[in-house]
Amino acid sequence: MKRYTLLVAAASMLALSACNDLLDLEPLDKITQSNYFKTESDLQLFTNPFYNNLLDKAPYDDQSDLYVQQTLSDVMIGGNKRLVPASGGGWDWTDLRRMNTLLANADQCTDADAALHYKALTRFFRAFFYFEKVKRFGDVPWYDTELGSSDTALYNPRDSRELVMTKMIEDVDFAIKNLPDEKEEKSAPYRVTRWAAMALKAQFCLYEGTYRKYQGLTLEGHDYTYYLEQSVAAAKELMETGPYKLYDNNKPESDYLNLFCAEDANPDEYILAIKFSYDLKIYHNATAHALMSTQGRPGLTRKFVNTYLMEDGTAFTDQIGWQTMSFIDEMKNRDPRLAQTIRTQGYKRIGTTTVLAPDLMTSVTGYQPIKYVQDPKAAGGQVDRADFSTCDLPVYRFAEVLLNYAEAKAELGTLTQADLDASINLLRDRAGMPDLNLAYANAHPDRYLSSAETGYPNVTGSNKGVILEIRRERAIELTEEGFRFDDLVRWKAGYCIDQPITGMYFEGPGSYDLTGDGQADVVLYAKGTAKPSTKATQVYEIGKELFLTEDTHGYIDYHHNINRTPFNEDRDYLYPIPTDERSLNHNLTQNPGWADGLDFQYNKNSKL
């Protein structure tokens, strides 16, 4: 699915990889040396592919401990499902080569201001590109110049993440200084501005700071506090000088949902968004993903649903009998964002009048997502276009900046109540939730969130309580936006992957009202008995069509027969480097714990 129709007048760009014979520069050399990079249009066309190639156009389907599908991802299964690939696996450098080509040639442009703008844009994307590489592989080679097929630098070893992060900060600071910030840019959040560069910096510096803190990583250079301070500074500047605010129509029962279902990205909150259009035939499938049984059957996990607070700010898991509450009872008086994230009693799809129950054949946990589910006649359509979603998707939004700011300050130990009021409590205010109180949170750390079975047992210290609350807020506010697995990695919380993947609770055979109208929506009957006569639209045989944790009762346990291997703490925080790449470049060491049958040692004199 493409975001833009791109007219790129460049020839094929080949990757820094074995399968592409390293580099074939002839077509690109001809463009560079003769008739390209002369005008602003040339530079724009050459950089347009960065948007399409690098930005995630389906963040809503990323699986984690909070959100699963019918077929579990390799990460969720673990063990031998995660293997060293021969090629691919994220080790792709094509876009980087394009970036370095632009940076080497942009000054040929007759418009100096345009040259500066597109160099800044390209350095934003180079920082973005390397952030993805560092998250995935840790140490990676840093390349900031064009390379030819005979360049020995192609066989460089991996540079330290400290060097790469330092270069990324240089790039993003250049972007912040030289990208536009005019207010008119805000009305069309589909192009990178200096505000997007600030959001990127706040994001990757928070990642690096918390990664180093929780992984106990000490490198020559800066410690974790430096990166957290950089994150705070970038987020604070954006919060105080940027033209953004939370989308808020004083409708806590619908504002969160409407933000994501709107046809066009909200220019107040979306700092950078991906544009979709029915007229231009540029779609994604978020609506179909949630509504059609053939598109993954996604569902939130019971563990995640349990973390949503009561509407008075108290913990759901502090109630007596919370473990075995019926769906109707567990949904009562909760954080309003829960009813804007999954189907709850009385749910009606936007633009319709029919009350819809959770569909257990469309959601493997029963907690059926509704975020991004559009009006059936969105964009003026006359029929339901469920398989052609066109709501714009967020890359950076102001809410994430607020969360990054609060978390970085909490991890530094410098968070104040005023900081919470300027960040987390703005999110809670929009949702109609009570404010988060710093002193109370630290005096009463949430038991569910600190439990080894359901939370983060490695969070310690005087700010433990508020860090747990910020993590709660982050999970709820950013669900289905592609952050969760990265968060678990930087928190050294891979153990969360091993926590139970379950859904709704059912006490056994019988009739269940899931919409609150007093009528049965689901009927369960015992295995081996006759199917009952009922008007309910969902009728399932326990142990054959619907599986429960305790056989005849308990939580939905769709994945009961999947053999999951515990998260490997010594291996799984990083991905492996493909064997073809290491066979080509013997200076590339493999990440710890990944056996690929190769045993090349770094030789600084090796030229292969």
VEXDREN-2710 file (C-alpha; in Angstrom, 1 decimal):
% VEXDREN-2710
k/r/px/py/pz
1/MET/0.0/0.0/0.0
2/LYS/1.6/3.3/-1.1
3/ARG/1.2/6.7/0.5
4/TYR/2.3/8.8/-2.3
5/THR/2.4/8.6/-6.1
6/LEU/6.1/9.2/-6.6
7/LEU/7.8/10.3/-9.7
8/VAL/11.4/9.5/-9.1
9/ALA/13.8/10.1/-12.0
10/ALA/16.6/8.0/-10.6
11/ALA/17.7/4.6/-11.7
12/SER/17.6/1.5/-9.6
13/MET/19.3/1.9/-6.2
14/LEU/21.1/-1.2/-5.0
15/ALA/21.7/-2.2/-1.4
16/LEU/24.9/-2.7/0.5
17/SER/24.3/-6.4/0.6
18/ALA/25.6/-9.6/-0.9
19/CYS/22.4/-10.3/-2.9
20/ASN/22.9/-7.0/-4.7
21/ASP/26.6/-7.5/-5.6
22/LEU/27.4/-4.7/-3.2
23/LEU/26.9/-1.6/-5.4
24/ASP/26.4/-1.0/-9.1
25/LEU/26.8/2.8/-9.3
26/GLU/26.7/3.4/-13.1
27/PRO/23.1/4.6/-13.5
28/LEU/23.3/6.8/-10.4
29/ASP/26.6/8.2/-11.4
30/LYS/25.2/9.3/-14.7
31/ILE/22.4/11.1/-13.0
32/THR/24.7/12.7/-10.4
33/GLN/27.3/13.9/-12.9
34/SER/25.1/15.3/-15.6
35/ASN/21.5/16.4/-15.2
36/TYR/20.2/15.9/-11.7
37/PHE/20.2/17.7/-8.3
38/LYS/19.9/21.1/-10.2
39/THR/16.5/22.2/-9.0
40/GLU/14.3/22.1/-5.9
41/SER/12.0/19.7/-7.8
42/ASP/14.9/17.4/-8.4
43/LEU/15.7/17.3/-4.7
44/GLN/12.1/16.8/-3.7
45/LEU/11.6/13.9/-6.1
46/PHE/14.8/12.3/-5.0
47/THR/13.8/12.4/-1.3
48/ASN/10.1/11.5/-1.6
49/PRO/10.8/7.8/-1.4
50/PHE/12.1/8.2/2.2
51/TYR/8.5/8.8/3.4
52/ASN/7.2/5.8/1.6
53/ASN/10.1/3.4/2.4
54/LEU/10.8/4.2/6.0
55/LEU/7.5/5.1/7.7
56/ASP/5.4/2.2/9.2
57/LYS/2.1/2.0/7.3
58/ALA/0.6/-0.7/9.5
59/PRO/1.5/-0.1/13.2
60/TYR/-1.8/-1.4/14.3
61/ASP/-1.0/-5.1/13.8
62/ASP/2.2/-5.4/15.8
63/GLN/1.9/-8.2/18.3
64/SER/3.1/-8.1/21.9
65/ASP/2.1/-9.1/25.3
66/LEU/-0.8/-6.7/25.0
67/TYR/-2.1/-7.4/21.5
68/VAL/-2.2/-10.7/19.7
69/GLN/-3.6/-12.3/16.6
70/GLN/-4.8/-15.8/15.5
71/THR/-1.3/-16.7/14.3
72/LEU/1.3/-15.6/16.9
73/SER/4.4/-13.8/15.6
74/ASP/7.8/-15.5/15.8
75/VAL/8.7/-13.2/18.6
76/MET/5.7/-14.3/20.6
77/ILE/6.5/-17.9/20.1
78/GLY/10.2/-17.6/20.6
79/GLY/12.8/-20.3/20.6
80/ASN/13.5/-21.9/17.2
81/LYS/10.8/-19.7/15.5
82/ARG/13.5/-17.0/15.6
83/LEU/16.3/-18.1/13.3
84/VAL/19.3/-16.4/11.7
85/PRO/18.1/-15.5/8.2
86/ALA/20.3/-16.0/5.1
87/SER/19.5/-12.5/3.9
88/GLY/17.1/-9.7/4.6
89/GLY/16.0/-9.6/8.3
90/GLY/16.2/-5.8/8.3
91/TRP/19.8/-5.6/7.1
92/ASP/19.0/-3.3/4.2
93/TRP/21.0/-0.2/3.3
94/THR/19.4/1.0/0.1
95/ASP/17.8/4.0/1.5
96/LEU/21.0/5.0/3.4
97/ARG/22.9/5.0/0.1
98/ARG/20.2/7.3/-1.4
99/MET/20.5/9.7/1.5
100/ASN/24.3/9.9/1.2
101/THR/24.0/10.5/-2.5
102/LEU/21.6/13.4/-1.9
103/LEU/23.9/14.9/0.8
104/ALA/26.9/14.6/-1.5
105/ASN/25.2/16.4/-4.4
106/ALA/22.5/18.7/-3.0
107/ASP/24.8/21.8/-3.2
108/GLN/24.7/21.5/-7.0
109/CYS/21.2/22.9/-6.7
110/THR/20.9/26.5/-8.0
111/ASP/18.6/27.3/-5.1
112/ALA/20.8/27.4/-1.9
113/ASP/17.8/27.5/0.4
114/ALA/16.3/24.4/-1.2
115/ALA/19.6/22.7/-0.9
116/LEU/19.8/23.4/2.8
117/HIS/16.2/22.3/3.3
118/TYR/16.6/19.0/1.6
119/LYS/19.9/18.3/3.3
120/ALA/18.2/18.9/6.6
121/LEU/15.3/16.6/5.6
122/THR/17.7/13.9/4.5
123/ARG/19.7/14.1/7.8
124/PHE/16.4/13.7/9.6
125/PHE/15.7/10.5/7.7
126/ARG/19.3/9.3/8.2
127/ALA/18.8/9.6/12.0
128/PHE/15.5/7.9/11.6
129/PHE/17.1/5.1/9.5
130/TYR/19.9/4.5/12.0
131/PHE/17.5/4.5/15.0
132/GLU/15.7/1.5/13.4
133/LYS/19.1/-0.2/12.8
134/VAL/20.3/0.4/16.4
135/LYS/17.1/-0.9/17.9
136/ARG/17.3/-4.0/15.8
137/PHE/21.0/-4.9/15.8
138/GLY/22.8/-2.7/18.4
139/ASP/26.2/-1.9/16.9
140/VAL/26.1/-1.2/13.1
141/PRO/28.5/0.3/10.6
142/TRP/28.2/4.1/10.3
143/TYR/28.2/5.3/6.7
144/ASP/27.9/9.0/5.8
145/THR/29.5/9.1/2.4
146/GLU/28.8/7.6/-1.0
147/LEU/30.5/4.3/-1.5
148/GLY/31.7/2.6/-4.7
149/SER/31.9/-1.1/-5.3
150/SER/35.7/-1.0/-4.8
151/ASP/35.6/0.9/-1.5
152/THR/37.2/-1.0/1.3
153/ALA/34.7/0.7/3.7
154/LEU/32.1/-1.7/2.5
155/TYR/33.9/-4.3/4.7
156/ASN/33.9/-2.2/7.8
157/PRO/33.2/-3.8/11.1
158/ARG/30.3/-2.6/13.3
159/ASP/30.7/0.8/14.9
160/SER/29.7/1.1/18.5
161/ARG/26.2/2.3/19.3
162/GLU/27.8/5.3/21.1
163/LEU/29.4/6.5/17.9
164/VAL/26.2/5.9/15.9
165/MET/24.0/7.7/18.5
166/THR/26.4/10.6/18.5
167/LYS/26.2/10.9/14.8
168/MET/22.4/10.6/15.0
169/ILE/22.2/13.5/17.4
170/GLU/24.4/15.6/15.0
171/ASP/22.0/14.8/12.2
172/VAL/18.8/15.5/14.0
173/ASP/20.2/18.7/15.5
174/PHE/21.0/19.9/12.0
175/ALA/17.5/19.0/11.0
176/ILE/16.0/20.9/13.9
177/LYS/18.0/24.0/13.0
178/ASN/17.3/24.0/9.3
179/LEU/13.9/22.5/8.7
180/PRO/10.8/24.8/8.4
181/ASP/8.7/25.7/11.4
182/GLU/6.2/28.1/9.8
183/LYS/2.7/27.7/11.2
184/GLU/1.3/26.9/7.8
185/GLU/3.2/23.7/7.9
186/LYS/1.0/22.6/10.8
187/SER/-2.1/22.5/8.5
188/ALA/-0.6/19.7/6.5
189/PRO/1.3/17.3/8.8
190/TYR/2.5/15.1/6.0
191/ARG/5.9/16.6/5.6
192/VAL/8.8/16.6/8.0
193/THR/9.3/19.9/9.9
194/ARG/11.7/20.9/12.7
195/TRP/8.9/19.8/15.2
196/ALA/9.0/16.3/13.8
197/ALA/12.8/16.3/14.2
198/MET/12.4/17.3/17.9
199/ALA/9.9/14.5/18.3
200/LEU/12.3/12.0/16.8
201/LYS/15.1/13.3/19.0
202/ALA/13.0/13.0/22.2
203/GLN/12.0/9.5/21.1
204/PHE/15.4/8.0/20.3
205/CYS/17.2/9.6/23.2
206/LEU/14.5/8.3/25.6
207/TYR/15.0/4.8/24.0
208/GLU/18.8/5.0/24.4
209/GLY/18.8/6.3/27.9
210/THR/16.4/3.7/29.3
211/TYR/18.0/1.0/27.2
212/ARG/21.4/1.7/28.8
213/LYS/19.9/2.1/32.3
214/TYR/17.9/-1.1/32.4
215/GLN/20.4/-3.2/30.3
216/GLY/23.2/-2.0/32.5
217/LEU/25.1/-0.9/29.4
218/THR/28.2/1.2/30.1
219/LEU/30.1/2.5/27.1
220/GLU/32.9/4.9/26.6
221/GLY/31.4/8.3/26.1
222/HIS/28.0/9.3/27.5
223/ASP/26.1/7.5/30.2
224/TYR/22.3/6.9/30.2
225/THR/21.6/10.2/32.0
226/TYR/23.0/12.2/29.1
227/TYR/20.5/10.7/26.7
228/LEU/17.6/11.1/29.0
229/GLU/18.5/14.8/29.5
230/GLN/18.6/15.2/25.7
231/SER/15.2/13.6/25.5
232/VAL/13.8/16.0/28.1
233/ALA/15.3/19.0/26.4
234/ALA/13.9/18.2/23.0
235/ALA/10.4/17.3/24.3
236/LYS/10.3/20.4/26.5
237/GLU/11.2/22.7/23.6
238/LEU/8.5/21.2/21.4
239/MET/6.0/21.4/24.2
240/GLU/6.8/25.0/25.0
241/THR/7.5/26.5/21.5
242/GLY/5.7/24.2/19.1
243/PRO/2.2/24.9/17.7
244/TYR/0.7/21.6/19.0
245/LYS/-1.9/20.6/21.6
246/LEU/-4.1/17.6/22.3
247/TYR/-7.2/17.1/20.2
248/ASP/-10.0/17.8/22.8
249/ASN/-13.6/18.7/22.2
250/ASN/-14.5/18.2/25.8
251/LYS/-16.1/14.8/24.9
252/PRO/-14.1/12.3/27.0
253/GLU/-16.4/9.5/25.9
254/SER/-15.4/9.9/22.2
255/ASP/-12.5/12.3/21.7
256/TYR/-9.8/9.5/21.8
257/LEU/-11.6/7.3/19.3
258/ASN/-12.5/10.1/17.0
259/LEU/-8.9/11.3/16.8
260/PHE/-7.9/8.0/15.1
261/CYS/-11.0/7.4/13.0
262/ALA/-11.0/10.8/11.3
263/GLU/-10.4/10.9/7.6
264/ASP/-7.7/13.5/7.9
265/ALA/-4.9/13.8/10.5
266/ASN/-5.7/16.3/13.2
267/PRO/-3.2/19.2/12.7
268/ASP/-3.3/20.2/16.4
269/GLU/-2.0/16.8/17.6
270/TYR/-0.4/15.0/14.7
271/ILE/3.1/16.3/14.2
272/LEU/3.8/13.9/11.3
273/ALA/1.2/11.6/9.7
274/ILE/0.9/9.2/6.8
275/LYS/-1.7/10.3/4.2
276/PHE/-4.3/7.9/2.8
277/SER/-7.0/8.7/0.2
278/TYR/-9.8/6.7/-1.3
279/ASP/-9.8/8.9/-4.4
280/LEU/-6.1/8.3/-4.9
281/LYS/-6.5/4.5/-4.1
282/ILE/-4.0/4.7/-1.2
283/TYR/-5.4/2.5/1.6
284/HIS/-4.5/0.5/4.7
285/ASN/-6.6/-2.3/6.2
286/ALA/-7.0/-1.3/9.9
287/THR/-10.8/-1.4/9.8
288/ALA/-10.9/-4.8/8.0
289/HIS/-8.2/-6.1/10.4
290/ALA/-10.6/-5.5/13.3
291/LEU/-13.9/-6.5/11.6
292/MET/-13.1/-9.5/9.3
293/SER/-12.4/-12.9/10.6
294/THR/-10.0/-13.5/7.7
295/GLN/-7.6/-10.7/8.6
296/GLY/-5.9/-11.8/11.8
297/ARG/-8.6/-12.0/14.4
298/PRO/-6.8/-9.5/16.7
299/GLY/-7.5/-9.0/20.4
300/LEU/-6.2/-7.2/23.4
301/THR/-5.0/-9.5/26.2
302/ARG/-6.7/-9.9/29.5
303/LYS/-3.6/-8.7/31.2
304/PHE/-3.7/-5.4/29.3
305/VAL/-7.5/-4.9/29.9
306/ASN/-6.8/-5.3/33.6
307/THR/-4.5/-2.4/33.6
308/TYR/-7.1/0.2/32.6
309/LEU/-8.1/2.1/35.8
310/MET/-11.5/2.7/37.2
311/GLU/-13.0/6.0/36.2
312/ASP/-12.2/7.3/39.8
313/GLY/-8.5/6.6/39.3
314/THR/-8.4/3.4/41.5
315/ALA/-7.0/0.2/40.2
316/PHE/-9.4/-2.3/38.7
317/THR/-7.3/-5.1/40.2
318/ASP/-7.9/-3.7/43.7
319/GLN/-11.6/-4.7/43.5
320/ILE/-12.8/-7.9/45.2
321/GLY/-13.4/-10.6/42.7
322/TRP/-11.9/-8.9/39.7
323/GLN/-10.3/-12.1/38.5
324/THR/-13.7/-13.8/37.7
325/MET/-15.9/-10.8/36.7
326/SER/-18.2/-11.2/33.8
327/PHE/-17.5/-9.0/30.7
328/ILE/-20.4/-6.7/31.6
329/ASP/-19.1/-6.2/35.1
330/GLU/-15.5/-5.7/34.3
331/MET/-16.3/-3.0/31.8
332/LYS/-18.3/-0.9/34.2
333/ASN/-16.9/2.5/35.3
334/ARG/-13.6/2.1/33.6
335/ASP/-11.2/4.6/32.1
336/PRO/-13.3/5.9/29.1
337/ARG/-10.4/5.0/26.7
338/LEU/-11.2/1.4/27.2
339/ALA/-14.6/1.7/25.6
340/GLN/-12.8/3.7/22.8
341/THR/-10.3/0.9/22.2
342/ILE/-12.4/-2.3/22.3
343/ARG/-16.1/-3.1/21.9
344/THR/-17.8/-2.8/25.2
345/GLN/-21.5/-2.8/26.1
346/GLY/-23.6/-0.5/23.9
347/TYR/-20.9/-0.2/21.2
348/LYS/-22.0/1.2/17.9
349/ARG/-19.7/1.6/15.0
350/ILE/-19.3/5.3/14.1
351/GLY/-22.0/6.4/11.7
352/THR/-24.4/3.5/12.6
353/THR/-27.2/2.7/15.0
354/THR/-26.8/-1.0/15.5
355/VAL/-25.3/-2.2/18.8
356/LEU/-22.5/-4.7/18.2
357/ALA/-21.3/-7.4/20.6
358/PRO/-17.7/-8.5/20.7
359/ASP/-17.3/-11.2/18.0
360/LEU/-15.4/-14.2/19.4
361/MET/-14.8/-15.5/15.9
362/THR/-13.2/-12.2/14.9
363/SER/-11.1/-11.6/18.0
364/VAL/-9.2/-14.5/19.6
365/THR/-9.4/-12.9/23.0
366/GLY/-12.9/-11.4/22.8
367/TYR/-11.5/-8.0/23.5
368/GLN/-12.1/-6.8/19.9
369/PRO/-10.3/-3.6/18.9
370/ILE/-12.1/-0.6/17.5
371/LYS/-9.2/2.0/17.2
372/TYR/-9.0/3.1/13.6
373/VAL/-12.4/1.5/12.7
374/GLN/-14.0/4.1/10.5
375/ASP/-17.5/5.1/9.6
376/PRO/-18.7/2.6/6.9
377/LYS/-19.3/5.6/4.6
378/ALA/-16.1/7.5/5.4
379/ALA/-14.9/10.0/2.8
380/GLY/-18.4/10.3/1.3
381/GLY/-18.6/6.7/0.3
382/GLN/-22.0/5.1/-0.3
383/VAL/-21.2/1.6/0.8
384/ASP/-19.1/0.1/3.6
385/ARG/-15.5/0.1/2.5
386/ALA/-14.2/-2.0/5.4
387/ASP/-11.2/-3.3/3.4
388/PHE/-10.1/0.2/2.2
389/SER/-9.3/2.3/5.3
390/THR/-8.3/5.8/4.6
391/CYS/-7.9/7.4/8.0
392/ASP/-4.4/9.0/8.2
393/LEU/-2.0/7.1/10.5
394/PRO/0.3/8.8/13.1
395/VAL/4.0/8.8/13.0
396/TYR/4.6/11.4/15.7
397/ARG/1.8/12.9/17.8
398/PHE/1.9/15.4/20.6
399/ALA/0.6/12.8/23.1
400/GLU/3.7/10.7/22.6
401/VAL/6.0/13.7/23.2
402/LEU/4.2/14.3/26.6
403/LEU/4.7/10.7/27.6
404/ASN/8.4/10.8/26.5
405/TYR/9.0/13.9/28.6
406/ALA/7.4/12.5/31.7
407/GLU/9.1/9.2/31.5
408/ALA/12.6/10.7/30.9
409/LYS/12.2/12.9/33.9
410/ALA/10.9/10.1/36.1
411/GLU/13.9/7.9/35.1
412/LEU/16.3/10.8/35.9
413/GLY/14.7/11.4/39.2
414/THR/13.8/15.0/38.4
415/LEU/10.1/14.6/37.8
416/THR/7.8/17.1/39.7
417/GLN/4.1/17.4/40.1
418/ALA/4.2/20.4/37.8
419/ASP/5.9/18.2/35.1
420/LEU/3.0/15.6/35.5
421/ASP/0.5/18.4/35.2
422/ALA/2.1/19.6/31.9
423/SER/2.2/16.1/30.4
424/ILE/0.5/12.9/31.8
425/ASN/-2.4/14.9/33.3
426/LEU/-3.2/16.6/30.0
427/LEU/-3.8/13.1/28.6
428/ARG/-5.9/12.1/31.6
429/ASP/-7.9/15.3/31.4
430/ARG/-8.8/14.6/27.8
431/ALA/-10.0/11.1/28.9
432/GLY/-12.0/12.5/31.8
433/MET/-9.7/10.7/34.3
434/PRO/-8.4/12.0/37.7
435/ASP/-4.9/13.5/37.7
436/LEU/-1.9/11.4/38.5
437/ASN/-0.4/12.5/41.9
438/LEU/3.3/12.0/42.2
439/ALA/3.6/11.6/45.9
440/TYR/0.6/9.2/46.1
441/ALA/1.9/7.1/43.2
442/ASN/5.3/6.7/44.7
443/ALA/3.9/5.9/48.2
444/HIS/1.5/3.3/46.7
445/PRO/3.1/1.4/43.8
446/ASP/0.5/-0.6/41.9
447/ARG/0.7/-4.3/42.9
448/TYR/-0.5/-5.6/39.5
449/LEU/2.1/-3.5/37.6
450/SER/5.0/-4.6/39.8
451/SER/4.1/-8.3/39.9
452/ALA/6.3/-10.8/38.1
453/GLU/3.2/-12.5/36.7
454/THR/1.6/-9.4/35.1
455/GLY/4.0/-6.4/35.4
456/TYR/7.5/-5.1/35.7
457/PRO/9.4/-6.5/38.7
458/ASN/12.7/-4.9/37.7
459/VAL/11.4/-1.3/38.4
460/THR/12.9/-0.1/41.7
461/GLY/13.8/3.0/43.5
462/SER/12.0/6.0/45.0
463/ASN/10.2/6.7/41.7
464/LYS/9.0/3.2/41.2
465/GLY/5.3/4.0/41.6
466/VAL/5.2/6.9/39.2
467/ILE/7.3/5.0/36.6
468/LEU/4.8/2.2/36.7
469/GLU/1.9/4.7/36.2
470/ILE/3.7/6.4/33.3
471/ARG/4.1/2.9/31.7
472/ARG/0.4/2.2/32.3
473/GLU/-0.5/5.5/30.6
474/ARG/1.9/4.9/27.7
475/ALA/0.5/1.4/27.0
476/ILE/-3.1/2.7/27.0
477/GLU/-2.5/5.9/25.1
478/LEU/-0.3/4.4/22.4
479/THR/-1.8/1.0/21.9
480/GLU/-1.7/-0.2/18.2
481/GLU/0.8/2.5/17.3
482/GLY/3.8/0.2/17.0
483/PHE/5.7/1.0/20.3
484/ARG/5.2/-1.9/22.6
485/PHE/7.9/-4.3/21.6
486/ASP/10.5/-1.5/21.5
487/ASP/9.4/-0.4/25.0
488/LEU/9.9/-3.9/26.3
489/VAL/13.4/-4.1/24.9
490/ARG/14.5/-0.8/26.3
491/TRP/13.0/-1.6/29.7
492/LYS/14.7/-5.1/29.7
493/ALA/11.2/-6.5/30.1
494/GLY/11.3/-9.3/27.6
495/TYR/9.8/-11.5/30.4
496/CYS/6.5/-9.8/29.6
497/ILE/6.3/-11.8/26.4
498/ASP/6.1/-14.9/28.6
499/GLN/3.1/-13.6/30.6
500/PRO/-0.2/-15.3/29.9
501/ILE/-2.1/-14.6/26.6
502/THR/-5.7/-14.9/27.6
503/GLY/-9.0/-13.2/27.0
504/MET/-12.5/-12.8/28.5
505/TYR/-13.6/-14.9/31.5
506/PHE/-16.5/-17.3/31.3
507/GLU/-17.8/-19.3/34.3
508/GLY/-18.8/-22.2/32.2
509/PRO/-21.7/-23.3/29.9
510/GLY/-24.6/-20.9/29.7
511/SER/-25.8/-17.7/28.2
512/TYR/-23.9/-14.4/28.2
513/ASP/-25.0/-10.8/27.6
514/LEU/-22.1/-8.8/26.2
515/THR/-24.0/-5.7/25.1
516/GLY/-25.9/-4.8/28.2
517/ASP/-29.4/-5.2/26.7
518/GLY/-30.4/-8.2/28.7
519/GLN/-30.3/-10.5/25.8
520/ALA/-27.9/-13.4/25.2
521/ASP/-25.1/-12.6/22.7
522/VAL/-23.0/-15.7/23.4
523/VAL/-24.1/-19.2/24.4
524/LEU/-21.5/-21.8/25.5
525/TYR/-22.3/-25.5/25.9
526/ALA/-20.3/-28.4/27.3
527/LYS/-18.2/-30.5/25.0
528/GLY/-20.0/-33.5/23.7
529/THR/-23.5/-32.2/24.5
530/ALA/-26.2/-31.2/22.1
531/LYS/-26.1/-27.7/20.6
532/PRO/-28.8/-25.6/22.4
533/SER/-31.6/-23.9/20.6
534/THR/-31.2/-20.1/21.0
535/LYS/-31.6/-16.8/19.3
536/ALA/-28.0/-15.8/20.2
537/THR/-25.8/-15.3/17.1
538/GLN/-22.7/-16.8/18.7
539/VAL/-23.0/-20.4/20.0
540/TYR/-19.8/-22.3/20.8
541/GLU/-18.9/-25.7/22.1
542/ILE/-16.4/-25.5/24.9
543/GLY/-13.2/-27.4/24.2
544/LYS/-13.9/-27.6/20.5
545/GLU/-14.8/-24.1/19.2
546/LEU/-13.8/-22.1/22.3
547/PHE/-11.1/-23.0/24.7
548/LEU/-10.9/-21.9/28.3
549/THR/-8.0/-22.0/30.7
550/GLU/-9.6/-24.4/33.2
551/ASP/-11.2/-26.6/30.6
552/THR/-14.9/-26.1/31.5
553/HIS/-14.4/-22.5/32.7
554/GLY/-11.9/-19.7/32.9
555/TYR/-10.3/-17.2/30.4
556/ILE/-10.4/-17.6/26.7
557/ASP/-7.2/-19.5/25.8
558/TYR/-7.1/-19.6/22.0
559/HIS/-3.4/-20.3/21.9
560/HIS/-3.5/-23.2/24.4
561/ASN/-1.8/-25.7/22.1
562/ILE/1.0/-23.4/21.0
563/ASN/4.4/-24.4/22.4
564/ARG/5.9/-21.1/23.4
565/THR/9.6/-20.9/24.4
566/PRO/10.5/-18.4/27.2
567/PHE/12.1/-15.1/26.0
568/ASN/15.8/-15.6/25.8
569/GLU/17.3/-12.8/28.0
570/ASP/20.8/-13.5/26.6
571/ARG/19.7/-13.3/22.9
572/ASP/16.3/-11.9/22.1
573/TYR/16.8/-8.2/22.8
574/LEU/18.7/-7.9/19.5
575/TYR/18.1/-9.5/16.1
576/PRO/20.8/-11.6/14.2
577/ILE/22.8/-10.4/11.3
578/PRO/22.0/-12.5/8.2
579/THR/24.6/-15.1/7.3
580/ASP/25.0/-13.9/3.7
581/GLU/26.2/-10.5/5.0
582/ARG/28.7/-12.1/7.4
583/SER/29.9/-14.4/4.7
584/LEU/30.5/-11.4/2.4
585/ASN/32.1/-9.3/5.2
586/HIS/34.1/-11.3/7.7
587/ASN/34.5/-8.2/9.9
588/LEU/30.8/-8.3/10.9
589/THR/30.5/-10.1/14.3
590/GLN/27.2/-11.8/15.2
591/ASN/25.0/-10.7/18.0
592/PRO/25.2/-12.8/21.3
593/GLY/23.3/-16.0/21.4
594/TRP/22.6/-16.3/17.6
595/ALA/24.3/-19.4/16.1
596/ASP/24.9/-19.1/12.4
597/GLY/27.6/-21.7/11.9
598/LEU/30.2/-18.9/11.1
599/ASP/33.1/-18.1/13.2
600/PHE/34.8/-15.0/11.7
601/GLN/36.9/-12.9/13.9
602/TYR/37.4/-9.2/13.3
603/ASN/40.6/-8.5/11.4
604/LYS/41.2/-4.8/10.8
605/ASN/43.5/-5.6/7.9
606/SER/41.0/-7.8/6.1
607/LYS/40.0/-6.6/2.7
608/LEU/38.5/-9.8/1.4
END
